């Protein structure tokens, strides 16, 4: 079993850290809001007062924070991981950030005597709670093998997709597909309601055919009940669509549907829906249809 520091105990990080503690790992967590460490402490882990305190003398540092700048601050900032962890420590970044930033951080880690894997996840809060996340991992095969017990404790589909940055590139593609599916489902719901169709029955039969998807399975209840308690916030998906757009531009490829969905995500955020679950894109379709969202 490994000694693990887990930095970032939010909606995703808290249950992931608990799964690691339950698997027998020695886990210490850090979050800027100390109360978020309570589930980990109840599972047998401990809470640290700072990143420096958390990462001293551990084998692995796991990071789950919102954006590129946050990861940079955690790893390279004053009082961060690179300044306080022991040489040779393996850093696993579960965050979803820009692929180019990941490549820069991997180079900085190597220069500082550390190893880094980018390992963004898909599955949302439900996947984190159920240890059923899909994990797309970029980095060396050797480091992937070392980290496999950690991945096995929090995920179900775990794939090494290439070198540093590859995990983040695959995650960007994942977010493009998910956003497009959510938007299509939202439009279908508004369309079905306009014809007074039994929505639950319609979604059930659609889910059994080619239109079926994980998005339909997991988000149908949100849309049917106009309930958007965040599992994955529009604010974060907006950030991810920015990553997709930027990376596509750098690669010289055109994503027509991706750009449209990115615009609709930005519109939802501009209309005050950023804190809602991304299934809240339904509200944007309602607004465009002249309806007042619930």
N, C-alpha and C positions, 0 to 999 in steps of 0.2 A: 504494500500500500504506500501511496505517496503523501508527502506533506505539500498541501496545496493552499495558496493564497488566492482568494476569489475577490476581485475588485469590481464592484458594481452589483448591488443586490436589489435590483428593481423587479419589474414584473417577470422578466425572464431569468435574471441572475439569481434571485432568491430561491426559487424551486430547484434550479440547477445545482446550486451549492448544497442544498439539502440532500439531493440524490447522491452527491459525491460523499457526503458525511455518512449517509445510510449504507453506502457501498463499502465503508470501512476506512476511507481516506481520512487523514488528519487535516481538517479544513479550518482555515482562519479567514474571515471575511472582513471587507472594509466597504463602507458606503458613507457618502457625505451626510446622509440622514441616518444616524446610528440605530434608530428604531427599526430600520429595515433589516437589521441583522438578527432580529428576534427568532424567526423560523429556523435559521441556521444554528443558533445557540440552543434552541429546544431540541434540535436533532443531534446535539453533541459536539458541535463546532464551537468556535469562539469568535468574538468580535474584536477587531483591532481599532486603535485610536487614530491610525494614520496608515498611508500606503507603506511608508518606511517600516512601521511596526509589523505590518502584515507580511511583507515579502522577505524579511530577514530570515535566512536559514530555511527556506522552503525549496522543494525540488521543482515545482511547477507554479507559475503564476497564470491564472485565468482572468481574462478581462471581458466584461460585458457592459459597455457604456454606449451612449447614443450616437456619437458622430466622430468624424475623423479628428477634429481638434481635441476632443475628449481623450481619445486613445493616445494622441501625441503627448498630451499633458500628463497622462498617467504613466507613460513609459519614459519620456525624455524630460519632463518638467523637474523643477527643483523639488526634491523630496520624492521623486518618482522611482519607478522600478529599476531603471538602469543605474541609478545612483546608489541603490541600497541592497539589491539582491546579490547573491553570491555568483561569481562567474560560473558559466555553464548552465544556469537556470533556463528551463524551457518556458517560453511565454506562449500561451494559447490565446489568441484574440478572437473571441466569439462575436465581437461587434460587427456591424455591417457598415463598412467605410469604403472610401475610394480605393480602387486597385493601385493607383500610382502612389498613394500615401502608404499603403501596405508595403510596397516594394522599397520605398525609402526607409521605412521603419525596420524592415528585415535587414537592409544593409547596415543601418545604424546599430542594430542588435548584434550583428556579426562582429562589427568593429569593436563593440564594447564587451565582447566575450559571451554573448547570449545567443540563444536559438529562438526563432520565432515561427509559429504557424498561424496563418490566417484561417479561421474556422467558423465563418458565419453560419447561422442556423436558420432553418425554416420550420414553421409549425405553430408559431405564435404561443400565446400563454398556455393554451391547452396542451400543446406539444411539450412545453417546458414542464408543466405539472405532471404529465404522464410519462416523462422520460422517453418521448417518442419523436424527438426532433430529427429532421434531416440535417446532416452536417456536411458541408462541402469544404474540403481541406486543401489548402495550398502550403507548400513547403517541401522539405526533403522527406524521402521515404523513410529514412532512419528516425527522424523526429516524429513522423506520423505513427510509426510502430511504437515508439515510447509513449505517445499520448493516447494510444488506442484504449487502454483501460479507463481513462477519463471520458473519452467519447462514448464508450459502451455504457457508462453509468447515466448518461443524460440523453442519449440518442438512440434511434432505431435504424435509420439509413445513413451510413457513414461511408463516404467515398473520398479517396485521395484523388484530386482532380488535376494536379500539376504542381508547378513551383510556386514560390511566393507571389501572391496577387491573383492566382488562378481561382482560389476559393472566393475571393471578393467579386471576380468577374462572373462566376457562375451564379453567385447570389444576386447580382444585378439583373441577370437574365431571369432568375426566379421572380424577382419583384416586378419585372415587366409583365410576365405571364399572369401573376396573381392579380395585378391591378387591372389588366384587360379583362380577366374573368369576372372580377367583382363588378366592373362597370357593365359588362354584358348581362350579368344576373340582375343588377339593379334596373336596367332598362326592361328586361323581361318582366320583372315584378310590376313595374308601373304599367306596362302594356297589358298584362293579365288583369290587373285591377280595373283598368279602363273598360274591360268587357265583363266585369262582375263575375269572373270565373272563380271557382273554389280554389283559392291560392294554394292551400296545403295539398290538395289532391293534385293540382297541376305540377307543383314542385316535386312531389313524390314520383310521378310518372316520368317527368323530365330527368330526374336523378337516376332512373333505371335505364336510360338510353344513352346515346352518344353525347347528349348534352350534360350528362352527369359529370361531376368533378368534386374534388375535395372542397373547393370554394363553395359550391352549391350545398354540399353536405354540412359544412361548418358554419356557413353564413345565412342559411335560409331562415333560421329562427330569428336572427337579428332583424332581417328585412321584413319578415311576415308580421313581426310584433313592433316594428319601428323602435327597436331597443338597441342602443349602440354603446353599451358599456365597453370601454376599450380593452381589447385583447392585443391589438396592434393599432396604434393611433395613426390617424391621417397625417399628423405632423411628421411622424417617422417615415411613412410611405412617401410623402412629399419629398423628404430628404433623399430617399432611395431613388426616386424617379429623376432627381437631379443628377445622381451618380450615373444612372443609365444614360441620360442625355449627354452628359459630359464625356463619358467613355466612348459612346457611339460617335460623337463628333471627332474625337481624337483618332478613332479607327477609320474614319472616313466612310461610315456606313449610315444609311438612312432608316429610321424607324418611324414610319408615318403614324401607325396606331399608337406607338409608345409616346410620341410627342403629343397626340391628342389626349391620351389618358393623363399624361403629366400636367397638361393644362387644366383638365377637369379636377385633378387632385389639388392643384393650386387654387382653383376657384372655390372648392369646398373649404379650404383653409382660410381664404380671404373672406368667406361668409361666416366665419366663426366656428367651423366644425373641426378644427385641427385636433382638439382633444378627444374626439369621438373615435370609435373603432372604424377601420377603413371600409367596413360595410356601410358606413354613413354616406358613401358616394350615392346611395339611393336618394338622399335629400337633394343632391344636385340635379338629378334627373327630375325629381318632383318640381323643383324650382323652374327648370327649363320648360316644364309642361304646364306652367301656370298654376301649380298647386302649392299650398302652404305646407311645408314639411311639419310633421308632428313634433 
